[in-house]
Amino acid sequence: MTGTFYGLRSLAASCLILAACVSLACGADESSTTKPSSGGSYEVHDMKRPQPEVVTPGTASTNEQPGKPPSDAVVLFDGKDLSKWKADRTEKDIKAGKPEGPADWKVENGELIVNFGKGNIRTNEEFRDVQLHLEFWHPTDIKGSSQGRGNSGVFFMGMYELQVLDNYEAETYADGMVGSMYGQYPPLVNAARQPGQWQMYDVIFRAPRYEGEKVVKPARMTVLFNGVVVQDNTELLGPTRHKLLTKYPKTHPEKGPIKLQDHGHPVRFRNIWVRELKETPAPAARSAAGAKEPPADAK
């Protein structure tokens, strides 16, 4: 697992890209806009508007070493143990009364390795709107074709799958390749690195908004794959399904786990963390005191 981590930009550039994604993913969502607690509205350049909390940025990864997460991140896997994870029970397990158990995957050399046949794993903690960072790796001697090349996946709220697969000079159905929202949207481009190099997801996920049993804002996802936008504020059709056109259920949990898939293939993960996203602040609603309105024909 050596070699240059091709395409990796500076941390500053990565932060700029992610900031743009937050704007894309969140800016137009009226349902997630926070209004002043006073019930009033803020002026343009209003010094009374609260300051954002300070977050210390993390550091960038290289192929040889993972970077550090931001100061407010919830670290899900830091290379040491699986204390933040547990085994994922299927619906059949739950109906049969099977108790929850520990995550039975392997941890070696700071890496989380799929343990074939032991099932999916999920986080102990549940989340809603998040920024997620995750890195994965396929071996250089990978074999197979189509969906048989390093298949795994990361699920948001345990329901919405972002595909993990080796698609470096290897094809499959477009809505099931790496960077796809499985069974719904192909990625905008194929930004896969060749096996033997660490690959990186940076994701902004916003859960659906409901009013009663009606979806008023679908779930949305922005995905950077190896620093390249492959999903751009994409509105999801519902929870991901295999060979089925999905739709949203009448009821939906407020939060859900991050889940990693055991598909029987040799996939490794490292440097997994999330940041819980706040609601988007309200925009300025009034002109600054004493400011002149522009002429009507200039608006």
C-alpha positions as CSV (number, residue, x, y, z in Angstrom):
1,M,0.0,0.0,0.0
2,T,2.7,2.4,-1.0
3,G,3.0,5.0,-3.8
4,T,1.9,8.5,-4.4
5,F,-1.6,9.5,-3.3
6,Y,-2.4,10.8,-6.8
7,G,-4.7,13.8,-7.1
8,L,-4.5,14.8,-3.5
9,R,-4.7,18.5,-3.1
10,S,-3.6,20.7,-0.2
11,L,-5.8,20.8,2.9
12,A,-6.8,24.4,2.0
13,A,-8.1,23.4,-1.4
14,S,-10.0,20.5,0.1
15,C,-11.6,22.8,2.6
16,L,-12.7,25.1,-0.1
17,I,-14.2,22.3,-2.1
18,L,-16.1,21.0,1.0
19,A,-17.3,24.5,1.8
20,A,-18.7,24.8,-1.7
21,C,-20.4,21.4,-1.3
22,V,-22.0,22.5,2.0
23,S,-23.4,25.6,0.2
24,L,-24.7,23.4,-2.6
25,A,-26.2,20.8,-0.3
26,C,-27.7,23.1,2.2
27,G,-28.2,26.6,0.9
28,A,-31.4,26.0,-0.9
29,D,-33.1,24.0,1.8
30,E,-35.7,26.4,3.3
31,S,-36.9,23.7,5.8
32,S,-33.4,23.6,7.4
33,T,-33.0,27.4,7.7
34,T,-32.7,28.6,11.3
35,K,-34.4,31.9,12.1
36,P,-33.2,34.3,14.9
37,S,-34.4,33.1,18.3
38,S,-35.7,36.6,19.0
39,G,-38.3,36.2,16.2
40,G,-36.9,39.1,14.3
41,S,-34.6,39.2,11.3
42,Y,-31.0,40.2,10.8
43,E,-29.7,43.2,8.8
44,V,-27.1,42.9,6.1
45,H,-23.7,42.9,8.0
46,D,-25.5,42.8,11.3
47,M,-23.0,42.7,14.2
48,K,-25.7,41.3,16.5
49,R,-25.7,38.1,14.5
50,P,-24.1,35.3,16.6
51,Q,-20.6,34.2,15.5
52,P,-20.1,30.6,14.3
53,E,-18.2,28.2,16.6
54,V,-14.6,27.8,15.9
55,V,-13.5,24.4,14.4
56,T,-9.9,23.5,14.0
57,P,-9.5,21.9,10.5
58,G,-7.9,18.4,10.2
59,T,-5.0,17.4,8.0
60,A,-4.9,15.8,4.6
61,S,-4.2,12.1,4.1
62,T,-1.4,10.6,2.0
63,N,-1.4,7.1,0.6
64,E,0.9,6.0,3.4
65,Q,-0.8,7.7,6.3
66,P,-4.3,8.9,7.1
67,G,-4.9,12.5,8.0
68,K,-6.4,13.9,11.2
69,P,-10.1,14.8,11.5
70,P,-11.5,18.3,12.4
71,S,-11.7,19.1,16.1
72,D,-15.5,18.7,16.2
73,A,-15.6,15.3,14.4
74,V,-17.0,12.1,15.9
75,V,-14.2,9.6,15.1
76,L,-15.8,6.3,14.1
77,F,-12.6,4.4,13.3
78,D,-9.1,5.6,14.2
79,G,-7.2,2.4,13.5
80,K,-7.3,1.1,17.0
81,D,-10.5,-0.9,17.7
82,L,-14.1,-1.4,16.9
83,S,-15.5,0.2,20.1
84,K,-17.8,2.5,18.0
85,W,-19.3,-0.3,16.1
86,K,-21.6,-3.4,16.5
87,A,-22.9,-6.2,14.4
88,D,-25.9,-5.2,12.2
89,R,-29.0,-7.3,12.8
90,T,-31.2,-8.1,9.8
91,E,-35.0,-7.9,10.0
92,K,-35.0,-11.7,10.2
93,D,-32.6,-11.5,13.2
94,I,-34.7,-8.9,14.9
95,K,-38.0,-10.9,14.4
96,A,-36.2,-14.0,15.8
97,G,-35.1,-12.1,18.9
98,K,-31.4,-12.3,18.2
99,P,-29.5,-10.1,20.6
100,E,-27.1,-7.4,19.5
101,G,-23.5,-8.4,19.4
102,P,-20.0,-6.9,18.8
103,A,-18.7,-6.1,15.3
104,D,-16.9,-9.1,14.1
105,W,-14.6,-7.5,11.5
106,K,-10.8,-7.5,11.7
107,V,-8.5,-4.6,12.7
108,E,-4.9,-5.0,11.4
109,N,-2.2,-2.4,11.0
110,G,-4.6,0.4,11.7
111,E,-7.1,-0.8,9.1
112,L,-10.6,-2.1,9.3
113,I,-11.0,-5.2,7.2
114,V,-14.2,-6.9,6.0
115,N,-14.5,-10.3,7.7
116,F,-16.2,-12.4,5.0
117,G,-19.5,-13.9,6.1
118,K,-19.7,-12.1,9.4
119,G,-22.3,-9.6,8.2
120,N,-22.6,-5.9,8.0
121,I,-21.5,-3.6,10.9
122,R,-23.1,-0.4,12.1
123,T,-22.3,2.4,14.4
124,N,-23.4,2.4,18.0
125,E,-24.4,6.0,17.7
126,E,-27.1,7.3,15.3
127,F,-27.0,10.4,13.2
128,R,-29.1,12.6,10.9
129,D,-27.5,15.3,8.8
130,V,-23.7,14.7,8.5
131,Q,-20.5,15.3,6.8
132,L,-18.7,12.0,6.5
133,H,-15.1,11.2,5.6
134,L,-14.1,7.6,4.8
135,E,-11.2,6.0,3.0
136,F,-11.2,2.5,1.4
137,W,-8.7,0.2,-0.4
138,H,-8.8,-2.7,-2.8
139,P,-5.8,-5.1,-3.3
140,T,-3.7,-5.0,-6.4
141,D,-4.4,-8.7,-7.2
142,I,-8.2,-8.1,-7.2
143,K,-10.1,-10.5,-9.4
144,G,-13.7,-10.7,-10.7
145,S,-15.9,-8.6,-12.9
146,S,-18.9,-6.2,-12.6
147,Q,-20.3,-6.3,-9.0
148,G,-17.7,-9.0,-8.1
149,R,-14.8,-6.5,-7.7
150,G,-14.3,-5.3,-4.2
151,N,-18.0,-4.8,-3.5
152,S,-19.0,-3.0,-0.3
153,G,-21.0,0.1,0.6
154,V,-21.6,2.8,3.2
155,F,-25.1,3.4,4.3
156,F,-26.4,6.6,5.7
157,M,-29.1,6.2,8.4
158,G,-28.7,2.5,7.6
159,M,-30.9,3.1,4.5
160,Y,-29.1,5.1,1.8
161,E,-26.2,3.3,0.1
162,L,-23.2,5.0,-1.5
163,Q,-21.5,2.2,-3.4
164,V,-18.0,1.0,-2.8
165,L,-16.5,-1.0,-5.7
166,D,-13.4,-1.3,-7.9
167,N,-14.2,0.5,-11.2
168,Y,-10.7,1.4,-12.3
169,E,-10.8,0.2,-15.9
170,A,-13.6,-2.2,-14.9
171,E,-17.2,-1.7,-15.8
172,T,-20.6,-2.6,-14.2
173,Y,-24.0,-1.1,-14.5
174,A,-23.7,2.6,-14.1
175,D,-26.0,3.1,-11.1
176,G,-24.1,0.4,-9.2
177,M,-20.5,1.6,-9.7
178,V,-18.3,3.3,-7.2
179,G,-19.6,6.8,-6.5
180,S,-23.2,5.9,-7.4
181,M,-26.3,6.2,-5.2
182,Y,-27.0,2.5,-5.5
183,G,-29.9,1.7,-8.0
184,Q,-30.7,5.4,-8.4
185,Y,-28.0,7.7,-9.8
186,P,-24.7,7.0,-11.5
187,P,-21.8,9.2,-10.6
188,L,-21.1,12.3,-12.7
189,V,-17.7,10.9,-13.6
190,N,-15.5,7.9,-12.8
191,A,-12.8,9.2,-10.5
192,A,-11.5,5.8,-9.3
193,R,-7.8,5.2,-8.6
194,Q,-6.2,1.9,-9.4
195,P,-6.2,-0.9,-6.8
196,G,-3.5,-0.6,-4.2
197,Q,-4.1,3.1,-3.5
198,W,-6.3,4.5,-0.8
199,Q,-9.4,6.2,-2.1
200,M,-11.4,8.8,-0.4
201,Y,-15.1,9.8,0.1
202,D,-16.2,13.2,1.5
203,V,-19.9,13.3,1.7
204,I,-22.6,15.7,2.8
205,F,-25.9,13.9,3.6
206,R,-29.2,15.6,4.5
207,A,-32.0,13.4,5.7
208,P,-35.5,13.8,4.2
209,R,-38.0,16.2,5.8
210,Y,-41.5,15.0,6.5
211,E,-44.8,16.6,7.4
212,G,-46.9,13.9,8.7
213,E,-46.6,11.0,6.2
214,K,-45.6,13.3,3.4
215,V,-42.1,14.0,2.2
216,V,-41.6,17.7,1.8
217,K,-37.9,17.6,1.2
218,P,-36.2,14.4,-0.2
219,A,-32.9,13.2,1.2
220,R,-30.0,14.8,-0.6
221,M,-26.4,13.9,-1.0
222,T,-23.2,15.6,-2.3
223,V,-20.2,13.4,-2.8
224,L,-16.6,14.1,-3.5
225,F,-14.7,11.0,-4.6
226,N,-10.9,11.5,-4.5
227,G,-11.5,15.2,-4.5
228,V,-13.9,15.1,-7.5
229,V,-17.6,15.9,-7.3
230,V,-19.6,12.8,-8.4
231,Q,-22.9,13.6,-6.8
232,D,-24.1,17.2,-6.8
233,N,-26.8,17.9,-4.2
234,T,-28.6,14.8,-5.6
235,E,-32.2,14.3,-4.4
236,L,-32.7,10.6,-3.5
237,L,-35.8,8.7,-4.6
238,G,-36.0,6.9,-1.3
239,P,-34.0,4.2,0.6
240,T,-31.7,2.2,-1.8
241,R,-33.0,-1.1,-3.1
242,H,-31.7,-3.9,-5.4
243,K,-33.5,-4.2,-8.7
244,L,-36.4,-2.2,-7.4
245,L,-37.6,1.3,-8.1
246,T,-37.7,2.8,-4.6
247,K,-40.0,5.2,-2.8
248,Y,-40.1,6.8,0.6
249,P,-41.9,5.0,3.5
250,K,-44.8,6.7,5.2
251,T,-42.8,7.0,8.4
252,H,-39.1,7.6,8.8
253,P,-36.7,7.5,11.8
254,E,-35.3,10.8,13.0
255,K,-31.8,9.3,13.1
256,G,-30.0,6.2,12.0
257,P,-26.6,4.5,12.0
258,I,-23.7,4.6,9.6
259,K,-23.4,1.1,8.2
260,L,-20.7,-0.7,6.3
261,Q,-21.5,-3.7,4.1
262,D,-20.0,-7.2,4.1
263,H,-20.4,-8.3,0.5
264,G,-17.8,-11.1,0.8
265,H,-15.0,-9.1,-0.8
266,P,-11.5,-8.0,0.4
267,V,-12.1,-4.3,1.2
268,R,-10.3,-2.3,3.8
269,F,-11.3,1.0,5.5
270,R,-9.5,3.6,7.5
271,N,-9.9,7.2,8.8
272,I,-13.7,7.2,9.3
273,W,-15.3,10.2,10.9
274,V,-18.5,12.3,10.8
275,R,-19.5,15.8,11.7
276,E,-23.1,16.4,12.7
277,L,-24.4,19.3,10.5
278,K,-26.4,22.1,12.0
279,E,-29.3,23.8,10.3
280,T,-28.4,26.5,7.8
281,P,-28.5,30.0,9.3
282,A,-31.2,32.4,8.1
283,P,-30.1,34.8,5.4
284,A,-30.1,38.6,6.0
285,A,-33.6,39.9,5.7
286,R,-33.3,43.6,6.0
287,S,-31.0,46.3,4.6
288,A,-28.5,47.8,7.0
289,A,-29.7,50.9,8.9
290,G,-29.3,54.0,6.7
291,A,-28.4,52.1,3.6
292,K,-30.0,53.3,0.4
293,E,-32.0,50.9,-1.7
294,P,-30.7,50.5,-5.2
295,P,-32.8,51.9,-8.1
296,A,-35.7,49.6,-9.1
297,D,-34.2,49.1,-12.6
298,A,-30.9,47.9,-10.9
299,K,-32.5,45.1,-9.0
